[in-house]
Amino acid sequence: MDWAKYVVAAGALKGMTTVLLVGAVGQARYLTHIARTHMMPPWLAQVHEKTGTPMNATIVMMVATACIAFFTKLDILADLLSISTLFIFMLVAVALLVRRYYVTGVTTTADRNNLALCLVLIIGSSIATATYWGLSENGWIGYCITMPIWALATIGLKVFVPHARVPKHWGVPLVPWLPSTSIAINIFLLGSIDKDSFIRFGIWTLILLIYYFLFGLHASYDTAEEFEQKRARDANGLEEGQVASAQYARISSAF
């Protein structure tokens, strides 16, 4: 049965190659949309005329990914990928709660403060649970404090904060329990990653935030303002055309 290990190895190689290729192609699409807002050079948003694919973004993403993979250890990349994925999932759950319970001009100040308090308690108790699990070997008293706080904060969000937005077609069920559980699980899994990976993640996050606030935010705002001005000009041109057509119709009917 020695031949079986080669079949398994070939299948694993093909599977990993497919996953990496799909990930690189998907990231190129994200980069294309980011470039369309001018947070990245607009050259990356260009689409090939024949194939309809973002060729520039795909090439840049593939080259950058290959360089990073070539010069970085696999365990470091795996930990950074785990942190990024879990952190994004946690942020999505938080954003879901904010979107469901807060709308500007609709949510009252009291409801907004209750929402902020519940979110702080949910996130804080989840961090405390993960920290206690990492520092304590056989203890259980800490869980008797942190987990009830998480449960009470979720109940408080359910009871005392009304929904400000109702999904029109389909929405995430079991709100706020499902997003709150997602926050707790993702933070708990983040607690199992080593300190050095968090330092690397923090450095890269800081660099990207500096880039966003110094360049990306202003570029995207200018692009949005330019788009609104163009749409207003198009609307004015359409109205002028309709007025001219109406005047021509009146003159024609007079004759």
C-alpha positions in Angstrom: 0.0 0.0 0.0 3.0 2.3 -0.4 1.4 3.7 -3.6 -1.5 5.1 -1.5 0.6 7.7 0.2 1.5 9.2 -3.2 -2.2 9.4 -4.2 -3.0 11.2 -0.9 0.0 13.5 -1.3 -1.1 14.4 -4.9 -4.6 15.1 -3.7 -3.4 17.2 -0.8 -1.1 19.2 -3.2 -3.9 19.7 -5.6 -6.3 20.8 -2.8 -3.8 23.3 -1.3 -3.0 24.7 -4.8 -6.7 25.2 -5.6 -7.3 26.9 -2.2 -4.3 29.2 -2.7 -5.3 30.1 -6.3 -8.9 30.8 -5.3 -7.7 33.0 -2.4 -5.3 34.9 -4.6 -8.0 35.5 -7.3 -10.5 36.5 -4.6 -8.1 39.0 -3.0 -7.5 40.5 -6.4 -11.2 41.3 -6.7 -11.1 43.0 -3.3 -8.1 45.0 -4.4 -9.9 46.0 -7.5 -12.9 47.4 -5.5 -10.5 49.2 -3.1 -8.7 50.8 -6.1 -12.0 52.0 -7.5 -12.5 54.2 -4.4 -8.9 55.5 -5.1 -7.7 54.2 -1.7 -5.2 52.3 -3.9 -3.8 53.4 -7.3 -6.6 53.4 -9.9 -4.3 51.5 -12.2 -5.2 48.4 -10.1 -8.9 48.8 -11.0 -8.4 48.5 -14.7 -10.2 45.5 -16.2 -9.0 43.6 -19.3 -11.1 44.4 -22.4 -11.4 40.8 -23.7 -11.5 38.7 -20.5 -13.2 41.1 -18.2 -10.9 40.3 -15.4 -8.8 42.6 -13.2 -5.5 41.7 -14.7 -3.3 44.3 -13.0 -4.7 43.6 -9.6 -4.3 39.8 -10.1 -0.7 40.1 -11.2 0.3 42.5 -8.3 -1.5 40.3 -5.7 0.1 37.1 -7.0 3.6 38.6 -7.0 3.2 40.1 -3.6 1.8 36.8 -2.2 4.6 34.8 -3.7 7.3 37.2 -2.3 5.8 37.1 1.2 5.4 33.3 1.1 9.0 32.9 -0.1 10.6 35.0 2.6 8.4 34.1 5.6 8.1 30.9 7.6 4.9 28.9 7.3 4.1 29.0 11.0 4.3 32.8 11.1 2.0 33.1 8.1 -0.4 30.6 9.6 -0.7 32.5 12.9 -1.1 35.8 11.1 -3.8 34.4 8.9 -5.6 32.9 11.9 -5.5 36.3 13.7 -6.7 38.2 10.7 -9.6 35.8 10.0 -10.8 35.6 13.6 -10.5 39.3 14.1 -12.5 40.0 11.0 -15.2 37.5 12.0 -15.4 39.2 15.4 -15.7 42.7 13.9 -18.4 41.4 11.5 -20.4 40.2 14.5 -20.0 43.5 16.3 -21.0 45.4 13.1 -24.1 43.2 12.8 -25.2 44.2 16.3 -24.5 47.8 15.7 -26.4 47.8 12.4 -29.4 46.0 13.9 -29.7 48.1 17.0 -28.5 51.6 15.9 -29.7 54.0 13.3 -28.8 57.6 13.3 -31.8 59.8 14.0 -33.9 56.8 15.1 -32.1 55.3 18.1 -32.5 57.4 21.3 -29.5 58.4 23.4 -30.5 56.0 26.2 -30.7 53.1 23.8 -27.4 54.1 22.2 -25.7 54.2 25.6 -27.3 50.8 26.6 -26.0 49.3 23.3 -22.5 50.6 23.9 -22.5 49.3 27.5 -23.7 45.8 26.4 -21.1 45.6 23.7 -18.3 46.6 26.1 -19.4 44.0 28.5 -19.7 41.3 25.9 -16.3 42.0 24.4 -14.7 42.6 27.8 -16.0 39.4 29.3 -15.0 37.4 26.3 -11.4 38.8 26.5 -11.4 38.0 30.3 -12.5 34.4 29.6 -9.8 33.9 27.0 -7.2 35.5 29.2 -8.2 33.4 32.2 -8.1 30.2 30.1 -4.5 31.1 28.9 -3.2 31.9 32.4 -5.0 29.4 34.6 -4.3 25.7 34.4 -7.0 24.0 36.5 -9.0 27.0 37.8 -12.7 27.4 37.2 -13.7 30.3 39.5 -12.9 32.9 36.8 -15.4 31.3 34.4 -18.1 31.7 37.0 -17.6 35.4 36.8 -16.9 36.1 33.2 -19.4 33.9 31.5 -22.4 35.1 33.5 -21.4 38.7 32.7 -21.4 37.8 29.0 -24.8 36.1 29.3 -26.3 39.0 31.3 -24.9 41.6 28.8 -26.5 39.6 25.9 -29.8 39.3 27.8 -29.7 43.1 28.5 -29.1 43.8 24.8 -32.1 41.6 23.9 -34.5 43.1 26.6 -33.5 46.7 26.9 -32.4 47.8 23.4 -35.1 47.7 20.7 -34.3 46.9 17.1 -33.7 50.0 15.1 -33.6 48.2 11.7 -35.6 45.3 10.5 -34.3 43.2 7.6 -36.5 43.5 4.5 -36.0 40.0 3.0 -33.6 37.9 5.2 -31.6 38.6 8.3 -29.4 36.8 10.7 -31.5 34.8 13.1 -31.2 34.6 16.9 -30.0 38.1 17.3 -28.3 39.0 19.6 -27.4 35.5 20.8 -25.7 34.3 17.6 -23.5 37.4 17.0 -22.7 37.5 20.7 -21.6 33.9 20.7 -19.6 34.5 17.6 -17.7 37.3 19.4 -17.0 35.1 22.4 -15.8 32.2 20.3 -13.6 34.2 18.0 -12.0 36.1 20.9 -11.5 32.8 22.8 -9.7 31.3 19.8 -7.6 34.4 19.5 -6.4 33.7 23.0 -4.7 30.5 21.9 -2.2 32.4 19.5 1.2 33.4 20.7 2.3 36.9 21.7 4.8 37.4 18.8 2.0 37.0 16.3 -0.1 39.6 18.0 2.9 42.0 17.9 3.3 41.4 14.1 -0.5 41.8 13.6 -0.5 45.1 15.6 2.4 46.5 13.6 0.8 45.8 10.2 -2.6 47.1 11.5 -0.9 50.3 12.7 0.8 50.8 9.3 -2.5 50.2 7.4 -4.4 52.6 9.7 -1.8 55.3 9.2 -2.0 54.8 5.4 -5.8 54.9 5.6 -6.2 58.1 7.7 -3.4 60.0 5.9 -4.3 59.0 2.3 -7.0 56.5 1.8 -9.8 58.3 3.6 -9.2 61.6 1.8 -8.9 59.8 -1.6 -12.2 57.9 -1.1 -14.0 61.0 0.1 -12.8 63.0 -2.9 -13.9 60.2 -5.3 -17.3 60.0 -3.6 -17.8 63.8 -3.9 -16.7 63.7 -7.5 -19.2 60.9 -8.2 -22.0 62.9 -6.6 -21.2 66.0 -8.6 -21.2 63.9 -11.8 -24.5 62.4 -11.0 -25.9 65.9 -10.3 -24.6 67.1 -13.6 -26.2 64.2 -15.4 -29.5 64.8 -13.7 -29.4 68.5 -14.6 -28.6 67.6 -18.2 -31.5 65.1 -18.3 -33.9 67.7 -17.0 -32.7 70.3 -19.5 -33.2 67.7 -22.3 -36.7 67.0 -21.1 -37.6 70.7 -21.0 -36.2 71.2 -24.5 -38.2 68.2 -25.8 -41.4 69.7 -24.3 -40.8 73.1 -25.8 -40.1 71.5 -29.2 -43.3 69.5 -28.9 -45.4 72.6 -28.1 -43.9 74.5 -31.1 -44.6 71.6 -33.4 -48.1 71.3 -32.2 -48.6 75.0 -32.8 -47.8 74.6 -36.5 
